[in-house]
Amino acid sequence: MEQLKKQLRERCPELELRVREPMWKYTTFRIGGPAALMALPRTTAEAKAAVKTSWELGIEPFFLGNGSNLLVADGGYPGFIIKLAGEFEEIRTAVLQDGTEALEAGGAALLSRLASRALEEGFTGLEFAGGIPGSVGGAVTMNAGAYGGEIAQKVGVVHTLDRTGTEKFFDASECGFGYRKSIFSGGDSLILGAIFQLDRDDSAAIKARMEELAARRKEKQPLEYPSAGSTFKRPVGHFAAALIEQCGLKGLSVGGAQVSEKHAGFVVNRGGATCTDVLELVRLVKERVFRETSVELEMEVKILR
Ligand SMILES: Cc1cc2nc3c(=O)[nH]c(=O)nc-3n(C[C@H](O)[C@H](O)[C@H](O)COP(=O)(O)OP(=O)(O)OC[C@H]3O[C@@H](n4cnc5c(N)ncnc54)[C@H](O)[C@@H]3O)c2cc1C
């Protein structure tokens, strides 16, 4: 890590670097020890330097979005983290070659801001995304979705950097979107931004739909506690929350981690939860659900250690 830091300082002095940065600050779970080295590129040139230098030294970078689907180890992460900043937070309107209007967002732009901007511009199609606390990069990687909508339906083009720091553009059909996955899930490409193709609608109607979905979320989800959203993927033919509730596990706690009393699909941090607490709770839930229903739950939340 020392050599990477040194080379980055030489090659790209303007790139912001942070050493032993506490990761709990960067995750919605509010859990996690320090990352050995973090870079916060604000421009494409800085992002290229960070990606290229790291791979050249044989260090696989981890791309951090808004940390809303992430559980970081208590001892921290010994590797290199790249978190986009600056120009990658921007959202603007764009006109495509065929004359259609679209919204273009940087990889670090928050989905909530993207959905609000769509509303301001009178674009429909991103109402589902308003309450998902991820970034554009994380949402494209995960093909985030809710209430019948998902990123795959609205994304036109994804702008990325490969391991050599070369820019590549992918049409939606080339992104391999599936349930909570895409070709970017493997961690090879840094998503710099994406273009969203949207239809026009009446702003009042868009606003009403967004408010209705926000109210549904608030009623069902434990938004009052830190979490990483749904802990488990939806098992084929079942709902994780229903299985967990059926097994009587609502409210089960290990240390500060608890199976939410409001929504059994969420593990929440009731205060001072550690990664160890969460993983032990997850182990207990998986074991019990499998014993009682023969369904194997798989974690949706990514673990970084
Ligand atoms: C309260 C709550 C509600 C939620 N509701 C939903 C929901 O309704 N639907 C849903 O799908 N999810 C939901 N989530 C989960 C989460 O918000 C989504 O998975 C989101 O897409 C993650 O985005 P992120 O930017 O936070 O990614 P992170 O958690 O930072 O990372 C997730 C993955 O994306 C990768 N990644 C992030 N940014 C980039 C980038 N720029 N380039 C390449 N790879 C990148 C990471 O390496 C990692 O593999 C919820 C979470 C919470 C806390």
The ligand as a MOL file (V3000), in Angstrom:
LIG
                    3D

  0  0  0     0  0            999 V3000
M  V30 BEGIN CTAB
M  V30 COUNTS 53 58 0 0 0
M  V30 BEGIN ATOM
M  V30 1 C -32.7790 1.6610 3.8230 0
M  V30 2 C -32.3200 0.9760 2.5660 0
M  V30 3 C -33.2390 0.6720 1.5740 0
M  V30 4 C -32.8180 0.0270 0.3950 0
M  V30 5 N -33.7390 -0.2560 -0.5560 0
M  V30 6 C -33.3530 -0.8340 -1.7060 0
M  V30 7 C -34.2990 -1.1320 -2.7390 0
M  V30 8 O -35.4830 -0.8270 -2.6320 0
M  V30 9 N -33.8540 -1.7490 -3.8590 0
M  V30 10 C -32.5360 -2.0720 -4.0350 0
M  V30 11 O -32.1860 -2.6160 -5.0810 0
M  V30 12 N -31.6260 -1.8290 -3.0700 0
M  V30 13 C -31.9970 -1.2170 -1.9200 0
M  V30 14 N -31.0610 -0.9460 -0.9520 0
M  V30 15 C -29.6600 -1.3930 -1.1420 0
M  V30 16 C -28.7320 -0.3670 -1.8290 0
M  V30 17 O -29.1950 0.9600 -1.6470 0
M  V30 18 C -28.5900 -0.6690 -3.3080 0
M  V30 19 O -28.0300 -1.9570 -3.5190 0
M  V30 20 C -27.6930 0.3660 -4.0290 0
M  V30 21 O -27.7570 0.1420 -5.4060 0
M  V30 22 C -26.2290 0.3000 -3.5920 0
M  V30 23 O -25.5820 1.4360 -4.1000 0
M  V30 24 P -24.3210 2.0810 -3.3650 0
M  V30 25 O -23.8800 3.2340 -4.1810 0
M  V30 26 O -24.6350 2.3700 -1.9480 0
M  V30 27 O -23.2800 0.9030 -3.4970 0
M  V30 28 P -22.2400 0.3190 -2.4430 0
M  V30 29 O -22.9840 -0.2580 -1.2940 0
M  V30 30 O -21.2110 1.3420 -2.1400 0
M  V30 31 O -21.6030 -0.8670 -3.3050 0
M  V30 32 C -22.4130 -1.9230 -3.7820 0
M  V30 33 C -21.6700 -2.6120 -4.9270 0
M  V30 34 O -21.5940 -1.7200 -6.0250 0
M  V30 35 C -20.2220 -1.5370 -6.4070 0
M  V30 36 N -20.0460 -0.1440 -6.8330 0
M  V30 37 C -20.4320 0.9810 -6.1950 0
M  V30 38 N -20.1250 2.0680 -6.9050 0
M  V30 39 C -19.4750 1.6330 -8.0140 0
M  V30 40 C -18.9010 2.2840 -9.1530 0
M  V30 41 N -18.9030 3.6080 -9.3080 0
M  V30 42 N -18.3380 1.5100 -10.1080 0
M  V30 43 C -18.3230 0.1550 -9.9990 0
M  V30 44 N -18.8540 -0.5160 -8.9430 0
M  V30 45 C -19.4330 0.2240 -7.9850 0
M  V30 46 C -19.4220 -1.8500 -5.1610 0
M  V30 47 O -18.0990 -2.2140 -5.4870 0
M  V30 48 C -20.2360 -2.9890 -4.5780 0
M  V30 49 O -19.9190 -4.1850 -5.2280 0
M  V30 50 C -31.4650 -0.2990 0.2180 0
M  V30 51 C -30.5310 0.0220 1.2360 0
M  V30 52 C -30.9460 0.6610 2.3840 0
M  V30 53 C -29.9320 1.0170 3.4340 0
M  V30 END ATOM
M  V30 BEGIN BOND
M  V30 1 1 1 2
M  V30 2 1 2 3
M  V30 3 2 2 52
M  V30 4 2 3 4
M  V30 5 1 4 5
M  V30 6 1 4 50
M  V30 7 2 5 6
M  V30 8 1 6 7
M  V30 9 1 6 13
M  V30 10 2 7 8
M  V30 11 1 7 9
M  V30 12 1 9 10
M  V30 13 2 10 11
M  V30 14 1 10 12
M  V30 15 2 12 13
M  V30 16 1 13 14
M  V30 17 1 14 15
M  V30 18 1 14 50
M  V30 19 1 15 16
M  V30 20 1 16 17
M  V30 21 1 16 18
M  V30 22 1 18 19
M  V30 23 1 18 20
M  V30 24 1 20 21
M  V30 25 1 20 22
M  V30 26 1 22 23
M  V30 27 1 23 24
M  V30 28 2 24 25
M  V30 29 1 24 26
M  V30 30 1 24 27
M  V30 31 1 27 28
M  V30 32 2 28 29
M  V30 33 1 28 30
M  V30 34 1 28 31
M  V30 35 1 31 32
M  V30 36 1 32 33
M  V30 37 1 33 34
M  V30 38 1 33 48
M  V30 39 1 34 35
M  V30 40 1 35 36
M  V30 41 1 35 46
M  V30 42 1 36 37
M  V30 43 1 36 45
M  V30 44 2 37 38
M  V30 45 1 38 39
M  V30 46 1 39 40
M  V30 47 2 39 45
M  V30 48 1 40 41
M  V30 49 2 40 42
M  V30 50 1 42 43
M  V30 51 2 43 44
M  V30 52 1 44 45
M  V30 53 1 46 47
M  V30 54 1 46 48
M  V30 55 1 48 49
M  V30 56 2 50 51
M  V30 57 1 51 52
M  V30 58 1 52 53
M  V30 END BOND
M  V30 END CTAB
M  END
